[in-house]
Amino acid sequence: MVIIHSIDDNFISIEIPSTACIPLASTVLSKLKEDVYVDWTFILEELNETIQGGINKKRINIMIMRDDSKDSLVIVSVEEYDLVAVIPS
């Protein structure tokens, strides 16, 4: 299960109840943001290892910043933690 708290053109806020849901969350994010290439499985697994206590039941915020050349930066943060990942896309 993937809980979507908020979604618009440049922002998604999700929550996953367990690490077993990472593949599903990756598929959902890939479908929602097809124009941005990110290895969501890798990012979510790395976040899970980096964040103390893992990402289970924590809100994951994803912001996509685009410029005029159609390049993108994907910024990922987890709940009370500041900036966690910046991914060029």
Residue pairs with C-beta under 8 A, 6 or more apart in sequence:
1 16
1 17
1 21
1 24
2 14
2 15
2 16
2 21
2 24
2 25
2 28
3 14
3 15
3 16
3 17
4 12
4 13
4 14
4 28
5 13
5 14
5 15
5 59
6 12
6 13
7 13
7 32
9 64
10 63
10 64
10 65
10 66
11 61
11 62
11 63
11 64
12 29
12 32
12 33
12 61
12 62
13 59
13 60
13 61
13 62
14 25
14 28
14 29
14 59
14 60
14 62
15 57
15 58
15 59
15 60
16 22
16 24
16 25
16 44
16 55
16 56
16 57
16 60
17 56
17 57
18 56
19 45
19 48
19 54
19 55
19 56
22 41
22 44
22 45
22 48
23 41
25 40
25 44
26 40
26 41
26 44
29 38
29 40
29 62
30 40
33 64
35 72
36 64
36 72
36 74
36 89
37 89
38 74
38 87
38 89
43 76
43 85
43 87
44 55
44 60
46 85
47 55
47 60
47 76
47 78
47 84
47 85
48 54
48 55
48 56
50 84
51 58
51 78
51 81
51 84
55 78
58 78
58 79
59 78
59 79
60 76
60 77
60 78
60 79
61 76
61 77
61 78
62 74
62 75
62 76
63 74
63 75
63 76
64 72
64 73
64 74
64 75
64 89
65 72
65 73
65 74
65 75
66 72
71 88
71 89
72 88
72 89
73 86
73 87
73 88
73 89
74 85
74 86
74 87
74 88
74 89
75 83
75 85
75 86
75 87
76 84
76 85
76 86
76 87
77 83
77 84
77 85
78 84
